[in-house]
């Protein structure tokens, strides 16, 4: 049973010299250094809370900033509310809109089977986010979840009752529209319809697991048992999943030897760059080497469902077995934009780029419901859920 509730959110109270873009930001883990400086030049931007730890990696200074923003009237508190978060965007030439419901989700262990992960996580990231929660006693960024959906009748009521409070077009062309839902009858219906459903974590595994650990540190404190969450219906037409391509460098194996070993482990076909792009959908992956050679690759020897997953084959047979990534003999970076991958390879920055197809949402859902976790960075849900529109304060 999923428990999803309205809450008395704190949100920006914009002054005459402020715009909503002065307060919000993409998630903390996708912000580059230059953009972060631009954001943090605005004193009340959310990144001055989420990405400004003290010397000892704690966030006590950030907590003082949050308290200041409230006391000086830069944040105002709503009565119990849900929020409707629309993002209109261009997905490779097709305009789409994704609709999310923002509320607070009760944390529980994965073993209960109601909140379901789909990827593995990095422990170091979770430690930093736990320090943030301990000091702030507030959820400043939302996890992104997928649920089965609401009834058509309730969906109609949502849009008729939602009141637009913020709007912003970002540099990627994503139109962010943030609404408030204050109708208590509609709020009760939302909570009721979600009770019998499961929720798949699309993005924010680290934040969810950190929130769960935080709740276990504070038994008996009901408010600290919830996490800020944005939930999108599985049948939402704007639910887009991009692959995350792999970029590899290694001083322990030559490009030529790597090509030979990959060709021994997988079925490969040498192709031109144009052929690789046009035929990729019929193969498991594409391979772009530093010397300019291109291959399509397939693996059909595995008998388990995981071996049919491209990122698992890449992880086990290429990154680990051939490049020794798990032993520190190579470095791997991740990039969702294929155009960026091509540019970086043209600049000679990597030994190998592993290009993947768009993940299937059905495959993600089916494997996750069976308790199978995919490798890190298997998916890239576009667009990202931005932070700073609303906070959940627990004290």
Buried (B, 14 or more C-beta within 10 A) or exposed (E): EBBBBBBEBBBBBBEEEBEBBBBBBBBBBEBEEEBBEEBBEBEBBBBBBBBEBEEEEBBEBBBEBBEEBBEEEBBEEBEEBBBBBBBBBEEEEEEBEBBBBBBBBBBBEBEEEBBBBBBEBEEEBBEBBBBBBBBBBBBBBBBBBBBBBBEEEBEEBBEEBBEEBBEBEBEEEBBBBBBBBBBEEBBEBBBEBBEEBBBBBBBBBBBBBBBBBBBEEBEEEEBBBBBBBBBBBBEBEBBBBBBBBBBBBBEEBEBEEBBEBBBEBBEBBEBEBEBBBEEBEEBBBBBBBBEEBBBBBBBEEBEEEBBBBBBBBBBBBBBBBBBBBEEEBBBBBEBBEBEEBBEBBEEEEBBBBBBBBEBEBEBBBEBBEEEBBBBBBBBBBBBBBBBBBBBBBBE
